[in-house]
């Protein structure tokens, strides 16, 4: 009987243990699920390990080198790279941390990356463009674990690099055109340098025969049949030849020709001066005269002639609108005559805004400005925006035709819709005939749109006085207006 009781007790204890173990498994499972944070925390607390052994590295100037630092259990800790030893002075040079399963550089060290000297590959340190100053020890550390490498930058070997193939040619005359009077001598030049050293050959157009070899081609006792194109070809056997064509123009022994340096001269209205240049050749020496549509130009106040060699100049001073237009430099001798035309135009000066005054209509303001311009003003670009706002309103205002053709002063106005009580920034730019824009305004114009409704409650005299005061304030510099 005792044996049966003992046997039953043993069975009971075994069943209880099984049930408790099952419950424990469930509880343990729950603990594993609910306590996943604890498991992660356990992994975070795992001590990091530096798996890389110390090493000695060598490199040459200009090379890049990678110093390894393999780490296990980085977690959220930061990996630091330090240059130098306690004896030579330690200096932090790079830091790496792990975020979202990848390594990133903290902000204080990103500037170093942008400079291109240092970089990273995971937790490894990459040093670019090695110099002798990079010779030192480098320590990678995390927590209390570290590894130290030594880097030696070897002296640069005396190696003369072979330059890349190239050809560079300087031409004379640079215009690639030569004007020669019959019977004279001239020289065309193609000074070529390169690697390998190039050879220069000269040929005439549509001819295979080589006229000359070398940088210069001398032509003596030139005849009219020598006129035409002459080609110089520079080749070094590696690159494609560089070939250019010179044009030789031969004039008869008794001849004349004229060429303007530029066909158009644009004058700033503030300067009111211009210099016109013509190149004139001929034999016998030609007589030179300057003309406008009104007739010959005389050497007097406002017009000055002078010359140097075959260059002839006309200096215009104290110009008026009547000085704009076409000028001809005409040369003639016993062989005939030739001429060239130079057009003189002008750009307007900077606009000065006079006032921004309210009208009897709420929110409608009259903007008035003036400008000096030698050329007739065609239209104006008007732009304005609220102070501090990037939204700019733009419009084009046609200019009022000028009755006095010799006048240079223009006054114009336009109406704009503004919000009372708001400060605005206004700019105006004049554009002359031919779409020639003038200079921008020299000073910014700020003004505060007043409320015209309040004017109806004042006498006419008081309102006029207030408008004058607002106009004066609007033309004050911004710093002064801010003090109001």
C-alpha positions, 0 to 999 in steps of 0.5 A: 500500500505504501509503495502504491502511495509513493508511486502515485506521488511520484506520478503526481509530481511528474505531471505537475512538473510537466504542467509547470514546464509548459507554463514556463515555456509559454511564459518564457515565450512571452518573455522572449516576445515581450522582452525582445527589447531586453534581448536587443539591450543585451546585444547593445551591451556586448563589448566591441572587438577590434579585429584588425592587427597593427600594421606598417603601411607605405605609399608614394606621394600622390597615392591613396592608401586605406588603413583598415579597422575591422570592428565587431559589435559597433552598435551605437558607439562612435569609431574615432581615428586619431593621428599621432602619438602622445609624444608627437601630439595626438589629433582627432582627424575622423569619426564614424558612427553606425545609423540604419545599418550603414556608417555615416560621418558626423557633421563636424567631420563632413567638411574634411570629406568635402576637402578630398584629403580624407575619406572612409570605407566603412570604419576604415580610413582612406588618405588621398594625395599622400605627402611626406607630412602624412608619415605618422601613426594612426589609431582607430579606437572604439570604447577602450579598444584600439589598434594603431598603424604606422604610415610611411610616405616614401620619397618621390622618385625622379621620374620625368613623365612623358607629356601628352601629345599636343599641337599649339599654333600662333598665327600672324597676322592673327586676322588670317588676312594680309593686304599687300600692294603689288610689288611689295613683300610680306611674310605669313607665320605659323609658329607651332609648338607641341609634343612630338615637335610638329612640322609646318608645311605651306601650300596654295589652295588646290595645289599639292606642291609644297611651297615651303617647310617651316614656320614662315612663308616669305612672299617677295615682289608680289604680283596680282596673280599671287592673290588667294588662299595660302594654307599652313599645316602643322603635324606631329605624326600623332594628332590630326594636323592643324590647318589654317588658311591665310587670304592674301589680297593684292592691290594694284600699285596705284590703289586704295582700300578702306576697312573699319575697325568695327562697324558699330560703336555704342556710346554711354549717354553719361560719357558723351564721347566715342572713338571711330577707327578706320584702317586705310592703305593706298598708293599713292597715299590717299586723302582721307575725309570723314562724312555723315548724312549731313555732309563732311565732318570738320576738325572743330569743337567736338570733332578731332582727327588724328592718325598713326601709320595706316590707322585713321581716327575720329574722336567725338566729344560732348556728343548730342543726339544729333551726333548719332548715326552713320559716319563714313571714312572715305579715302581717294587717290589717283587709283580711285576711292573706297569707304567704310561705314561706322554706326554710332548708337547710344544707351540711356543713362540710369533712371532716377525715380522722382516720386510715387504719389497716390491718386484719387482712386484707392490703391492707384499710385502715380510713379514719376521718373526721369532719365538722360539719354542721347538716343531716343528712349523706346520704352521702360522696364518697370518692376516693383515688389513689397519689401522683403518679398521675392514676388516681383511685378513687372511691366513695360511702359512705352516712352512718350515721343520726344518733340525736341530731337536734340533734347536728352532729358526724358520724364515719364510716369505710369500708374500702378496698383499698390496696397496702402501702408506697405513699403515697396521697392521700385526699379525702372530701366530705360531702353533706347531704339534698337533694344539698347538697355540703359544702365540700372538705377544707381540707388534703390528707391523705397517708398511706403504707399500712403492711404489716399482715403485719409486725404478726403478728411483734410484740407487741400493745403494740408493734403498737398503738404502731406504728399510733399512730405511723403515724396521726400521720405520715399527718396531717403536712403533705406537706413534713414527711413527705418529710423522713422 
